[in-house]
Amino acid sequence: MRTDIYDLAAYDRFAGALRDLERRRNIQTLTLEEIEPLAEQTAFHTKNGSLVWRSCVSSRIAPKTVYLGPEKVRLPNPTPLQESIIQDAPKTFEKVLHLLETLPFIHLRRRMGDNERFNPDCNLFVSTADPKNARLAFMWGNTMAPPSRKRPGPGFTLIHIPEEHHMDQKVLMLPEHGITVVLGSDYMGEDKKGFLRQAMYTASGMGMLGLHAGSKVVTAKDAATGRLKRWGCLIFGLTATGKSTWSCHQLHMDYAAGERTEVAQDDIVFLSPDGSALGSEAGFYVKTDVVPEQQEAMYHALSHRSALLENVMVNHKGELLFLDESLCKNGRGIVQRNQLKIKRGHRKICISAKTINLPSLEELDGLMFAFITRRHTIMSFAQELTPEEAVLAYLWGESTHSYASNPAKAGESVRIVGTDPFIVGSRAAKVNQFHDIVMGLVSRYPGKVKFMQYNTGGMGEIIETSREGGKTVKRVVRKVERVPLELMAAIQRGDFRGTNRYAPGILGTRSIVSCEGGDLSHWNPRNFYSEEQIRAYIEDLVEGRRKFTEEVAREGLKPEIVEAAERTFAIAAGKRSFTGYAPPPSRGSAGGDEPPRDPLKRPSRRPGWRYL
């Protein structure tokens, strides 16, 4: 990594020049209520009264995002494009200062969090040379709380100039100064993540760990004792793997028996050594591809007139078509927590928690860390992890590229530490901190901490790779069979109640054998693949984990974490047996040999099989 391209003096000069921003005549400080009519002027009004906008850019420009400052905050492996952005940063800052003196801006101040310890004071400056940009401030403002002089917290600033030419798009972050600059994109997600990324970095210096995770409290009837237990739950997951879905899912708990789900957060929390997790947002910015029968609470919130929608299909009658993604596959909506409701009988029940903060483990019966992955071949839908394995799940942050979103990388693993693409500085430092918090909780509260990994993808996918015309071409031979949402809900519900059974599986962890209210007999990898194929998938998984561990280890991983990872790699060397499988029943007469099965043929459903 080049170090001569960083200009710390230029960064200091730029930060110093921003101190009087609020007093400039071309910058108008407004409240959220004053911005609302400006944003509404450029919105489409739906049949139910909600507002919809369209953005030119519909996703974050992560490849054009850089962190500027001392070595501890820099990107570990910047691309050539990022290096050029870093090298040009001083000139970019000069241009930004000129635009800040020239263009009309609105300034909105809001508060992140609702607690006595950490409440960042967030100041957004948005250029309104294009009047429709007022909706960026209005939408973002609805994810945050009103400002409070009693809880100033650390101060953060974000300058957003969407009018910059799209050929010069970039995001520049100065973590040590609490400043982010967004240029050439009108995607509201840049504002949301800009402040949250800064908050996660700052929280680490205050003894907390910023997590890309949702949080909720689940009250479930314990199968062993028959009494109700309150579980805190932290749900990790990369974007589009189901983190928001499962953070806001009611899991079909028995409300008549006192069971319930109380949603606190869906995206970013700040974990403390006592197991508590401070929330960050008052409103959630969620994907809109929801099915009402499967994501009831989310659907009701998105359908309410209070929802603020972006890049969602609306027909000529003003009706919302959440599942029509022909114009954009990243429809988004800001929903209010108090509109997360489920219907029980003739009335709707709100499932949001009274606070956005998760209580400490001292106040709960248990705490579950749930890691969501999305894989499409041989991985169990649920694995029960040891504390050591949970740290590795955090380290690897695994998912898989899909054929729909990235055909060139379809079927390939993607790994991001903590499933968190917003880490500033050393990734190893985050893993080490997570390790220390987890091990401390397990030591102080034996039997109260649980670790799970859920695969929200499916099983059975086969993708062939070939070379055609000098290019690598991928072809789907067999599509994945997705895990039914009802089955995933049953699995998670059973884990809180303690009714599921687990046993050693093919990946070295304890994988699910049976669950309450769900049939797992179909989901055995041998129903989909030959032994040779299964072994190849395991070897590929381990090789990817090995390379990624080596990469992060160079940033300073604790030796015990590296050693734990190395022990798990034995599953690819055949040192761990397939103890989790029951032998397949014979199709022929007694004593007859079963003919070889075509791995591409659709499997039969064999009730005698069980998948671990």
C-alpha positions as CSV (number, residue, x, y, z in Angstrom):
1,M,0.0,0.0,0.0
2,R,1.4,3.4,-1.0
3,T,1.8,5.9,1.9
4,D,3.1,8.9,-0.1
5,I,-0.4,9.7,-1.4
6,Y,-1.8,10.7,1.9
7,D,-1.7,14.5,2.8
8,L,-2.5,14.9,6.5
9,A,-1.9,18.6,6.4
10,A,-4.5,19.1,3.6
11,Y,-7.0,17.1,5.7
12,D,-6.4,19.4,8.7
13,R,-6.8,22.5,6.6
14,F,-10.1,21.3,5.1
15,A,-11.5,20.4,8.5
16,G,-10.5,23.8,9.9
17,A,-12.2,25.6,7.0
18,L,-15.6,23.9,7.9
19,R,-15.9,25.4,11.3
20,D,-18.2,28.3,10.3
21,L,-20.4,26.4,7.9
22,E,-23.7,27.1,9.7
23,R,-23.1,30.9,9.5
24,R,-22.7,31.1,5.8
25,R,-25.4,33.0,3.9
26,N,-25.9,30.3,1.2
27,I,-26.5,27.6,3.8
28,Q,-30.0,27.5,5.3
29,T,-30.5,25.7,8.6
30,L,-33.9,24.1,8.7
31,T,-35.9,21.7,10.9
32,L,-37.2,18.4,9.6
33,E,-40.7,19.9,9.6
34,E,-39.5,22.8,7.4
35,I,-37.8,20.5,4.9
36,E,-40.9,18.2,4.5
37,P,-42.8,20.5,2.1
38,L,-39.7,21.0,0.0
39,A,-39.2,17.3,-0.3
40,E,-42.9,16.6,-0.9
41,Q,-42.9,18.9,-4.0
42,T,-40.8,16.5,-5.9
43,A,-42.4,13.2,-4.7
44,F,-45.0,11.0,-6.3
45,H,-48.0,10.4,-4.1
46,T,-49.2,6.9,-3.8
47,K,-52.7,5.7,-3.4
48,N,-52.2,5.1,0.3
49,G,-50.7,8.6,0.9
50,S,-47.0,7.7,1.1
51,L,-44.3,9.5,-0.8
52,V,-42.0,7.9,-3.5
53,W,-38.9,9.3,-5.2
54,R,-36.5,8.0,-7.7
55,S,-32.7,8.4,-7.5
56,C,-30.3,8.4,-10.4
57,V,-27.9,6.2,-8.4
58,S,-29.6,3.3,-6.6
59,S,-26.8,1.8,-4.5
60,R,-23.7,2.9,-2.5
61,I,-20.5,3.7,-4.5
62,A,-18.4,1.5,-2.2
63,P,-15.6,1.0,-4.8
64,K,-15.1,4.8,-4.9
65,T,-15.1,5.3,-1.1
66,V,-11.8,6.0,0.8
67,Y,-10.7,6.7,4.3
68,L,-8.2,9.5,4.8
69,G,-5.9,10.1,7.8
70,P,-3.2,8.4,9.8
71,E,-2.2,4.8,9.0
72,K,-4.7,3.3,11.6
73,V,-7.7,4.5,9.6
74,R,-6.6,3.7,6.0
75,L,-8.0,1.0,3.7
76,P,-5.8,-2.1,4.0
77,N,-5.8,-2.9,0.3
78,P,-6.9,0.1,-1.8
79,T,-7.6,-0.5,-5.5
80,P,-5.8,1.6,-8.2
81,L,-9.1,3.6,-8.5
82,Q,-9.1,4.3,-4.7
83,E,-5.5,5.2,-4.8
84,S,-6.1,7.8,-7.5
85,I,-9.0,9.3,-5.4
86,I,-6.7,9.5,-2.3
87,Q,-4.0,11.2,-4.3
88,D,-6.5,13.8,-5.7
89,A,-8.2,14.4,-2.3
90,P,-6.5,17.8,-1.6
91,K,-7.7,19.1,-5.0
92,T,-11.2,17.6,-4.3
93,F,-11.3,19.4,-0.9
94,E,-10.5,22.7,-2.6
95,K,-13.3,22.2,-5.0
96,V,-15.7,21.2,-2.2
97,L,-14.8,24.4,-0.3
98,H,-15.6,26.5,-3.5
99,L,-18.9,24.7,-3.9
100,L,-19.8,25.3,-0.3
101,E,-19.4,29.1,-0.9
102,T,-21.3,29.0,-4.2
103,L,-24.2,26.6,-4.2
104,P,-27.4,26.8,-2.1
105,F,-27.3,24.3,0.8
106,I,-29.7,23.2,3.5
107,H,-28.4,22.0,6.9
108,L,-30.3,19.5,9.0
109,R,-29.2,18.6,12.5
110,R,-30.4,15.3,14.1
111,R,-29.4,12.9,16.9
112,M,-28.3,9.3,16.7
113,G,-29.2,7.0,19.5
114,D,-31.3,7.4,22.6
115,N,-29.3,6.7,25.8
116,E,-27.1,8.5,28.3
117,R,-23.7,7.4,26.9
118,F,-23.4,7.8,23.2
119,N,-25.6,10.2,21.1
120,P,-23.7,11.5,18.1
121,D,-24.8,15.0,17.0
122,C,-25.2,14.6,13.2
123,N,-25.1,17.5,10.8
124,L,-26.1,17.0,7.2
125,F,-25.3,19.7,4.6
126,V,-27.1,18.9,1.2
127,S,-26.7,21.0,-1.9
128,T,-30.1,22.0,-3.3
129,A,-28.8,23.4,-6.6
130,D,-31.2,20.6,-7.8
131,P,-34.3,21.2,-5.6
132,K,-35.2,17.5,-5.5
133,N,-32.2,16.9,-3.3
134,A,-34.2,18.2,-0.4
135,R,-35.7,14.7,-0.1
136,L,-32.2,13.4,0.9
137,A,-32.3,15.5,4.1
138,F,-35.9,14.6,4.7
139,M,-35.5,10.9,4.3
140,W,-32.3,10.7,6.3
141,G,-33.8,12.9,9.0
142,N,-36.6,10.4,9.5
143,T,-34.1,7.7,10.4
144,M,-32.7,9.8,13.3
145,A,-34.1,11.5,16.4
146,P,-34.6,15.2,17.1
147,P,-31.4,17.0,18.4
148,S,-31.0,17.4,22.1
149,R,-28.7,19.9,23.9
150,K,-28.7,17.6,26.9
151,R,-27.2,14.8,24.9
152,P,-24.7,16.4,22.5
153,G,-22.5,13.3,22.0
154,P,-19.6,13.6,19.5
155,G,-20.2,15.8,16.5
156,F,-20.2,14.5,13.0
157,T,-20.5,16.3,9.7
158,L,-21.5,15.0,6.2
159,I,-21.4,17.2,3.1
160,H,-23.5,15.8,0.2
161,I,-23.2,17.3,-3.3
162,P,-25.1,15.1,-5.7
163,E,-24.7,17.6,-8.6
164,E,-21.0,16.6,-9.1
165,H,-20.6,14.9,-12.4
166,H,-21.2,11.1,-12.2
167,M,-17.8,10.5,-13.8
168,D,-16.2,12.1,-10.7
169,Q,-18.2,10.2,-8.1
170,K,-16.5,9.6,-4.7
171,V,-16.9,9.4,-1.0
172,L,-14.1,10.8,1.2
173,M,-14.1,10.1,4.9
174,L,-11.9,11.8,7.5
175,P,-12.5,9.5,10.5
176,E,-10.3,11.5,12.9
177,H,-12.2,14.7,12.1
178,G,-15.7,13.2,12.0
179,I,-16.2,14.4,8.4
180,T,-17.6,12.7,5.3
181,V,-18.0,14.1,1.8
182,V,-20.3,12.5,-0.8
183,L,-20.0,13.6,-4.4
184,G,-21.9,12.7,-7.6
185,S,-24.5,10.3,-6.0
186,D,-28.0,11.1,-5.0
187,Y,-28.5,7.8,-3.1
188,M,-29.7,8.4,0.4
189,G,-27.9,5.3,1.6
190,E,-24.7,7.3,1.5
191,D,-26.0,9.7,4.1
192,K,-27.3,6.9,6.3
193,K,-24.1,4.8,6.2
194,G,-21.8,7.9,6.3
195,F,-23.0,8.8,9.8
196,L,-23.3,5.2,11.0
197,R,-19.8,4.3,9.7
198,Q,-18.3,7.3,11.6
199,A,-20.3,6.3,14.7
200,M,-19.0,2.7,14.6
201,Y,-15.4,4.0,14.3
202,T,-15.8,6.5,17.2
203,A,-17.6,3.9,19.5
204,S,-14.5,1.6,19.4
205,G,-12.5,4.3,21.1
206,M,-15.1,4.4,23.9
207,G,-15.0,0.7,24.8
208,M,-17.9,-0.3,22.6
209,L,-17.9,-2.4,19.4
210,G,-20.0,-1.1,16.4
211,L,-21.8,-4.1,14.8
212,H,-23.5,-4.4,11.5
213,A,-26.4,-6.2,13.2
214,G,-30.0,-5.9,14.1
215,S,-31.3,-6.5,17.6
216,K,-34.5,-7.6,19.3
217,V,-35.9,-9.2,22.5
218,V,-37.7,-12.6,22.1
219,T,-39.9,-14.0,24.9
220,A,-40.3,-17.7,24.4
221,K,-41.6,-20.6,26.5
222,D,-38.7,-22.8,27.5
223,A,-39.3,-26.4,26.7
224,A,-37.3,-27.7,29.7
225,T,-38.9,-25.6,32.4
226,G,-42.2,-24.5,30.9
227,R,-41.6,-20.9,32.0
228,L,-41.2,-17.8,29.8
229,K,-37.6,-16.6,29.1
230,R,-36.5,-13.3,27.7
231,W,-33.7,-13.5,25.1
232,G,-31.7,-10.7,23.7
233,C,-30.8,-11.4,20.1
234,L,-28.1,-9.8,17.8
235,I,-28.6,-10.7,14.1
236,F,-25.6,-10.3,11.8
237,G,-25.8,-10.3,8.0
238,L,-24.5,-8.8,4.8
239,T,-26.9,-6.6,2.9
240,A,-29.7,-8.6,1.1
241,T,-29.1,-11.8,3.2
242,G,-32.1,-11.3,5.5
243,K,-30.8,-9.2,8.4
244,S,-33.7,-6.8,8.4
245,T,-36.2,-9.5,7.5
246,W,-35.3,-11.6,10.5
247,S,-34.7,-8.7,12.9
248,C,-38.3,-7.6,12.2
249,H,-39.9,-11.0,11.9
250,Q,-42.4,-12.1,14.6
251,L,-41.4,-15.8,14.2
252,H,-45.0,-16.8,14.7
253,M,-44.7,-16.8,18.4
254,D,-47.6,-17.8,20.6
255,Y,-48.9,-14.4,21.8
256,A,-51.7,-16.0,23.8
257,A,-49.1,-17.9,25.9
258,G,-47.1,-14.7,26.5
259,E,-44.5,-15.3,23.8
260,R,-43.6,-12.3,21.6
261,T,-40.9,-10.6,19.5
262,E,-39.9,-7.0,20.3
263,V,-37.9,-5.3,17.5
264,A,-35.2,-2.8,18.6
265,Q,-32.9,-2.3,15.6
266,D,-32.4,-3.7,12.1
267,D,-28.9,-2.4,11.1
268,I,-26.3,-0.9,13.4
269,V,-25.8,-1.3,17.2
270,F,-23.0,-0.6,19.6
271,L,-22.1,-3.6,21.8
272,S,-20.7,-3.2,25.3
273,P,-18.8,-5.8,27.4
274,D,-21.9,-6.3,29.6
275,G,-23.9,-7.6,26.6
276,S,-26.0,-4.5,26.2
277,A,-26.3,-3.0,22.7
278,L,-27.1,0.7,22.2
279,G,-29.4,1.4,19.2
280,S,-28.7,4.0,16.5
281,E,-31.8,4.7,14.5
282,A,-35.4,5.8,15.0
283,G,-36.5,4.7,11.6
284,F,-35.4,1.7,9.5
285,Y,-34.1,1.9,5.9
286,V,-35.2,-1.5,4.5
287,K,-35.5,-3.3,1.2
288,T,-39.0,-3.3,-0.2
289,D,-39.2,-6.8,-1.9
290,V,-41.5,-8.1,0.8
291,V,-44.3,-10.7,0.7
292,P,-47.1,-9.9,3.1
293,E,-47.8,-13.5,4.1
294,Q,-44.1,-14.0,5.0
295,Q,-42.9,-10.6,6.2
296,E,-46.1,-9.4,7.8
297,A,-44.7,-6.6,10.0
298,M,-42.4,-5.2,7.4
299,Y,-45.2,-5.2,4.8
300,H,-47.6,-3.3,7.1
301,A,-44.9,-0.7,7.8
302,L,-44.0,-0.2,4.2
303,S,-47.7,0.0,3.2
304,H,-48.4,2.7,5.8
305,R,-48.7,6.3,4.7
306,S,-45.8,7.2,6.9
307,A,-43.3,5.2,4.7
308,L,-40.9,7.1,2.6
309,L,-40.1,5.1,-0.5
310,E,-37.3,5.2,-3.0
311,N,-37.0,3.4,-6.4
312,V,-40.1,1.4,-5.8
313,M,-42.4,0.5,-8.7
314,V,-45.7,2.4,-8.6
315,N,-48.3,1.8,-11.3
316,H,-50.5,4.4,-13.0
317,K,-53.2,4.0,-10.3
318,G,-50.7,4.9,-7.6
319,E,-50.5,1.3,-6.3
320,L,-47.3,0.0,-4.9
321,L,-45.8,-3.1,-6.5
322,F,-43.1,-4.1,-4.1
323,L,-42.1,-7.3,-6.0
324,D,-41.8,-5.6,-9.4
325,E,-38.1,-4.9,-9.7
326,S,-38.0,-4.4,-13.5
327,L,-36.7,-0.8,-13.0
328,C,-34.6,-1.3,-9.9
329,K,-33.5,-4.3,-7.8
330,N,-32.8,-2.2,-4.8
331,G,-36.1,-0.6,-3.8
332,R,-35.8,1.0,-0.4
333,G,-38.2,2.4,2.2
334,I,-37.9,4.2,5.5
335,V,-40.4,2.8,8.0
336,Q,-41.2,3.9,11.5
337,R,-40.7,1.3,14.2
338,N,-44.2,1.9,15.6
339,Q,-45.7,0.7,12.3
340,L,-44.1,-2.8,12.5
341,K,-47.4,-4.6,13.2
342,I,-48.9,-8.1,12.9
343,K,-52.5,-9.0,12.8
344,R,-53.9,-11.1,15.6
345,G,-57.6,-11.7,15.5
346,H,-59.3,-8.5,14.5
347,R,-56.6,-6.1,15.6
348,K,-53.0,-5.3,14.8
349,I,-50.3,-5.6,17.4
350,C,-47.1,-3.5,17.3
351,I,-44.0,-5.6,17.7
352,S,-41.4,-2.8,18.2
353,A,-39.6,-2.7,21.5
354,K,-40.2,0.3,23.9
355,T,-36.5,1.2,23.4
356,I,-34.0,1.0,20.6
357,N,-31.4,-0.3,23.1
358,L,-30.9,-4.0,24.0
359,P,-30.6,-4.6,27.8
360,S,-27.5,-6.0,29.4
361,L,-27.2,-9.8,29.9
362,E,-27.7,-9.2,33.6
363,E,-31.3,-8.2,32.8
364,L,-32.1,-11.1,30.5
365,D,-32.4,-14.8,30.7
366,G,-30.0,-15.2,27.7
367,L,-28.3,-13.6,24.8
368,M,-28.2,-15.1,21.3
369,F,-25.6,-14.1,18.6
370,A,-27.2,-15.1,15.2
371,F,-25.0,-15.0,12.1
372,I,-26.9,-15.0,8.9
373,T,-25.2,-16.4,5.8
374,R,-26.7,-17.1,2.3
375,R,-25.2,-20.1,0.6
376,H,-26.8,-22.4,-2.0
377,T,-25.1,-25.7,-1.9
378,I,-24.4,-28.0,1.1
379,M,-24.6,-25.8,4.2
380,S,-27.1,-26.6,6.9
381,F,-29.9,-24.1,7.5
382,A,-28.9,-23.9,11.1
383,Q,-25.7,-24.6,13.0
384,E,-25.1,-24.3,16.8
385,L,-21.7,-22.8,17.4
386,T,-19.3,-22.8,20.2
387,P,-17.9,-19.4,21.4
388,E,-14.7,-20.2,19.4
389,E,-16.7,-21.0,16.3
390,A,-18.8,-17.8,16.7
391,V,-15.6,-15.7,16.7
392,L,-14.7,-17.4,13.4
393,A,-18.2,-16.8,12.0
394,Y,-17.6,-13.1,12.8
395,L,-14.1,-13.2,11.2
396,W,-15.3,-14.9,8.0
397,G,-18.6,-13.0,7.6
398,E,-19.6,-15.4,4.8
399,S,-22.2,-15.2,2.0
400,T,-22.3,-16.1,-1.7
401,H,-22.6,-14.0,-4.8
402,S,-25.9,-14.6,-6.6
403,Y,-26.4,-15.2,-10.3
404,A,-29.1,-12.5,-10.4
405,S,-26.9,-9.7,-8.8
406,N,-23.5,-10.6,-10.1
407,P,-23.4,-13.3,-12.9
408,A,-19.6,-13.0,-13.3
409,K,-19.1,-14.1,-9.6
410,A,-22.2,-16.3,-9.2
411,G,-21.6,-19.1,-6.7
412,E,-18.4,-17.6,-5.4
413,S,-17.9,-16.9,-1.7
414,V,-17.8,-13.4,-0.5
415,R,-16.3,-12.7,3.0
416,I,-16.4,-9.5,4.9
417,V,-15.3,-9.3,8.6
418,G,-18.3,-9.1,10.8
419,T,-20.5,-8.9,7.7
420,D,-19.5,-5.2,8.1
421,P,-18.4,-3.4,4.9
422,F,-18.0,-0.2,6.9
423,I,-15.0,-1.1,9.1
424,V,-12.5,1.8,9.3
425,G,-8.9,0.6,9.9
426,S,-7.7,-2.8,11.0
427,R,-10.3,-5.6,10.5
428,A,-8.2,-7.8,12.9
429,A,-8.7,-5.3,15.7
430,K,-12.5,-5.6,15.3
431,V,-12.3,-9.4,15.4
432,N,-10.0,-9.3,18.5
433,Q,-12.4,-6.9,20.3
434,F,-15.4,-9.2,19.4
435,H,-13.4,-12.2,20.7
436,D,-12.7,-10.4,24.0
437,I,-16.3,-9.3,24.6
438,V,-17.7,-12.8,23.7
439,M,-15.3,-14.7,25.9
440,G,-15.9,-12.3,28.7
441,L,-19.7,-12.8,28.5
442,V,-19.3,-16.6,28.4
443,S,-17.1,-16.5,31.4
444,R,-19.3,-14.3,33.5
445,Y,-22.6,-15.8,32.4
446,P,-22.1,-19.5,31.9
447,G,-25.0,-21.1,30.0
448,K,-26.7,-17.8,29.2
449,V,-25.0,-17.0,25.8
450,K,-25.9,-18.9,22.7
451,F,-24.4,-18.7,19.2
452,M,-26.2,-19.7,16.0
453,Q,-25.6,-19.5,12.2
454,Y,-28.5,-19.5,9.9
455,N,-28.3,-20.2,6.1
456,T,-31.1,-18.1,4.5
457,G,-30.1,-19.3,1.0
458,G,-30.9,-22.9,0.0
459,M,-29.5,-26.1,-1.3
460,G,-28.8,-27.9,-4.6
461,E,-27.4,-25.2,-6.8
462,I,-24.9,-26.3,-9.5
463,I,-23.1,-23.7,-11.6
464,E,-20.7,-24.8,-14.4
465,T,-17.8,-22.6,-15.4
466,S,-16.2,-22.7,-18.9
467,R,-14.0,-20.7,-21.2
468,E,-15.6,-19.3,-24.3
469,G,-13.9,-16.8,-26.6
470,G,-11.2,-16.1,-24.0
471,K,-13.8,-15.3,-21.4
472,T,-15.0,-17.2,-18.3
473,V,-18.7,-18.0,-18.7
474,K,-20.9,-19.4,-16.0
475,R,-24.1,-21.3,-16.6
476,V,-26.7,-22.5,-14.1
477,V,-27.1,-26.2,-14.5
478,R,-29.5,-26.5,-11.6
479,K,-31.1,-23.7,-9.7
480,V,-31.0,-23.5,-5.9
481,E,-34.0,-24.7,-3.9
482,R,-34.5,-21.9,-1.5
483,V,-35.2,-22.5,2.2
484,P,-38.9,-21.7,2.8
485,L,-39.4,-18.7,5.1
486,E,-41.8,-20.7,7.2
487,L,-39.2,-23.3,7.8
488,M,-36.6,-20.8,8.7
489,A,-39.0,-19.1,11.1
490,A,-39.7,-22.5,12.7
491,I,-36.0,-23.2,13.2
492,Q,-35.4,-19.9,14.9
493,R,-38.5,-20.2,17.0
494,G,-37.4,-23.7,18.1
495,D,-33.9,-22.4,19.1
496,F,-35.5,-19.8,21.5
497,R,-37.8,-22.5,22.9
498,G,-35.1,-25.1,23.1
499,T,-37.0,-27.7,21.1
500,N,-34.6,-28.2,18.2
501,R,-32.0,-31.1,18.1
502,Y,-28.4,-30.7,16.9
503,A,-25.6,-33.2,16.2
504,P,-22.1,-33.1,14.7
505,G,-22.3,-32.3,10.9
506,I,-20.1,-32.3,7.8
507,L,-18.7,-28.8,8.5
508,G,-17.3,-29.6,11.9
509,T,-20.1,-27.8,13.8
510,R,-23.3,-29.1,15.4
511,S,-26.0,-28.9,12.7
512,I,-29.7,-29.2,13.0
513,V,-31.3,-32.6,13.0
514,S,-35.0,-31.7,13.7
515,C,-37.1,-28.7,14.4
516,E,-40.5,-28.0,15.8
517,G,-43.1,-27.5,13.1
518,G,-40.7,-28.1,10.2
519,D,-39.7,-31.0,8.0
520,L,-36.0,-31.3,7.3
521,S,-36.0,-34.7,5.7
522,H,-35.7,-33.3,2.2
523,W,-32.7,-31.1,3.0
524,N,-29.8,-33.6,3.0
525,P,-26.9,-32.7,0.7
526,R,-26.8,-36.3,-0.5
527,N,-30.3,-35.7,-2.0
528,F,-28.6,-33.2,-4.3
529,Y,-24.9,-34.1,-4.7
530,S,-22.6,-37.1,-4.9
531,E,-20.0,-37.7,-2.3
532,E,-17.3,-36.4,-4.6
533,Q,-19.2,-33.2,-5.1
534,I,-19.8,-32.7,-1.4
535,R,-16.1,-33.2,-0.7
536,A,-15.2,-30.6,-3.5
537,Y,-17.6,-28.1,-1.9
538,I,-16.0,-28.6,1.5
539,E,-12.5,-28.2,0.1
540,D,-13.4,-25.1,-1.7
541,L,-15.0,-23.6,1.4
542,V,-12.0,-24.4,3.5
543,E,-9.5,-23.0,0.9
544,G,-11.4,-19.7,0.8
545,R,-11.5,-19.5,4.6
546,R,-7.8,-20.3,4.8
547,K,-6.8,-17.5,2.4
548,F,-9.1,-15.0,4.0
549,T,-7.8,-15.8,7.5
550,E,-4.2,-15.3,6.3
551,E,-5.2,-12.0,4.8
552,V,-6.8,-10.6,8.0
553,A,-4.1,-12.2,10.2
554,R,-1.6,-9.9,8.7
555,E,-3.5,-7.0,10.3
556,G,-2.8,-8.4,13.8
557,L,-5.2,-11.3,14.6
558,K,-4.8,-12.8,18.1
559,P,-2.8,-16.1,17.8
560,E,-5.7,-18.1,19.5
561,I,-8.1,-17.0,16.8
562,V,-5.7,-18.1,14.0
563,E,-5.1,-21.4,15.8
564,A,-8.9,-22.0,16.1
565,A,-9.3,-21.3,12.4
566,E,-6.5,-23.8,11.6
567,R,-8.2,-26.5,13.6
568,T,-11.4,-26.2,11.6
569,F,-9.5,-26.7,8.3
570,A,-9.2,-30.4,9.1
571,I,-12.7,-31.0,7.7
572,A,-11.2,-30.7,4.2
573,A,-8.4,-33.2,4.9
574,G,-10.9,-36.0,5.7
575,K,-9.9,-35.9,9.4
576,R,-13.5,-35.4,10.5
577,S,-16.0,-38.1,9.5
578,F,-19.5,-37.5,8.1
579,T,-21.1,-38.5,11.5
580,G,-24.0,-36.3,10.9
581,Y,-25.6,-38.4,8.2
582,A,-27.8,-41.4,8.5
583,P,-27.2,-43.9,5.6
584,P,-29.5,-43.5,2.7
585,P,-32.3,-46.1,2.6
586,S,-32.1,-48.6,-0.3
587,R,-34.6,-48.2,-3.1
588,G,-34.4,-51.9,-4.1
589,S,-35.2,-55.2,-2.4
590,A,-33.4,-56.3,0.7
591,G,-29.7,-56.9,-0.1
592,G,-30.0,-55.3,-3.5
593,D,-27.5,-52.6,-4.6
594,E,-28.9,-49.1,-5.2
595,P,-28.1,-47.8,-8.6
596,P,-25.8,-44.7,-8.9
597,R,-27.9,-41.5,-8.6
598,D,-27.6,-38.8,-11.2
599,P,-26.6,-35.7,-9.1
600,L,-28.4,-33.4,-11.6
601,K,-31.7,-35.3,-11.3
602,R,-34.3,-33.7,-9.0
603,P,-34.1,-35.6,-5.7
604,S,-36.9,-37.6,-4.3
605,R,-38.3,-36.8,-0.8
606,R,-37.2,-39.5,1.5
607,P,-38.7,-39.2,5.0
608,G,-36.1,-41.6,6.4
609,W,-33.2,-39.3,5.7
610,R,-32.1,-36.7,8.1
611,Y,-29.7,-33.8,7.5
612,L,-27.3,-32.7,10.2
